[in-house]
């Protein structure tokens, strides 16, 4: 596998992670909305308890109100439980997608390091060959000069 292929795979993996992350954010927003609605109902119920009007008690409105609060909270808590279950599933998906992003990044790093090392090894080999060739030429020149001197002396 080459670096270009890995970068394409990495881009796909990152896109999938981003989709998972956005879906997770949507679930978190739903959770926050439900929790906010529950707090709002609790505040309303507390306010209603503090300001009990005797006429409301006499006609049973307070009982109807308490029953409505109970049903509303039960409904919201059921919805919240479903959202929390969905959130847990999304957490696993986001973690898995993020793990793939990290793995792709590491593969790219490893391949880049390997390619860089191969290029460095190639450059070193060429430098050594060049040095050896240069020394051979110098040695050949020296040998030629020595032979020429020997012939001249004869």
N, C-alpha and C positions, 0 to 999 in steps of 0.2 A: 504494500500500500504506500502510495506516495503522499507527500505533504499536501498537495492540492486536494486529493480525495479526502484526506483527514479534515482539512479546513471546511470542505463542503458538508461533511458529516457533522462537524462541530456546529456549523451554522444551523443545521436542521435540529440538532439536539437542543441548542439554545432557544430556538423558536418554540419547540415543544415545551420546554421549561417555562418560557414566558406565558404561553397559553395556560399551563397548569397554575402558574402563580396568579394570573389574573382571575381564573375561576375560583381559586382559594380566596382572593380578596373579595370577590362577590359574596361568597359564603360568610366571610367575617363581617361584611357589611350587614347581611341579613341578621346574623347573630346580634350585632350591636343594636340594630333597630328593634328587635324583639326584647332585648334586655332594657332598652330605653322605654319601650311601651309598658313593660312590667313595672319599672320604677314610677312611671307616670300614674299608673293605676294605684300603686301603693301610696303615692303622695295624695291622690284624690281621696282614697279610702281613709287615710289618716286625717285629712282635713274634714271629711264628713263626720268622723267620730268625734272630733273636737268641737264641732259646731252642730250638735244635735238639736234639732228644733222639735219641741214637744208635739206640735201639730203633725209633723211628719211621722212620729211614732204612733200617734193615735190612728192614723189611716193605714199604717203598715208600710209606708214608703221606705222606711229604713230597712225593713226585712227584704223588700224587693231589691233595694240598692245592694245590700250585702250579698244576696243571691247572684245578682248580676256581676258583682266584683269577683265572686268565687268562680263563676263560669268563665268570665273573661280571662282570669289568671290561669285557670286550668287549660283553656284553649291555647293561650300564649306559651305556657310551659310545655305543652305537647308539641307545638310548632318548634319551640326552642330545642327540645330533645331531638327532634328529627334533623334540625339544622346542625346540631352538635355531632350527631352520628355522621352526617354528610361531611362535616368539617374534618372529622377524624380520617375519613377515607381520602379526602383531598390532601391532608397533611402527608400521608404516605405517598401519594402520587407526586407531590411537589418534592419530597425528599429523594425519591427515586429519580426524578427528572434532573434534579440538581446533582445527584451523584453521577449521572451520565455526562453532565456538562463538565464536571471536574475530571472525569476519566478522559474525555475527549481532549481537554486542555493538556493533561499530562502526556497523552499519546503524541500530541503535536510537539510538546516540549522535547520528549524523548527522541522523536524523529528528527527534529531540528538539531538537537545535540549530536545525534548520530551523523547527520549530513554534514554538520560543521566539522566534526572530528574526521570524517572521511576526506573532506576538502583539505583540512590541515595536514592529514597524513599524505595526501597526494602532493601538496605543496612541499612538504618536507622531503618526500621521495625525489621530487624533481630537483630540489636544491642539492640533495646529496649526489644525484646523478650528474648535475652540472658541475659540482665541485670535483667529483671523480674525473669527469671528462677534462676539466681544466687542468687538474694535476697530471693526467696522462699526457696532455699536450705539452705541459711544461717538462715532464720527464722525457718525452720523445724529443723535444727540442734540445734538452740537456744531453741526451744520449747521442743525438746527431752531432752536436758540437764536440763532444768528447771523441767520437769516432773520427771526426774531421781532424781534430788535434793529433790523434794517434796516427792517422794516415800521413799527416804533414811531417811528423817526427820520424817516420820510417824512411 
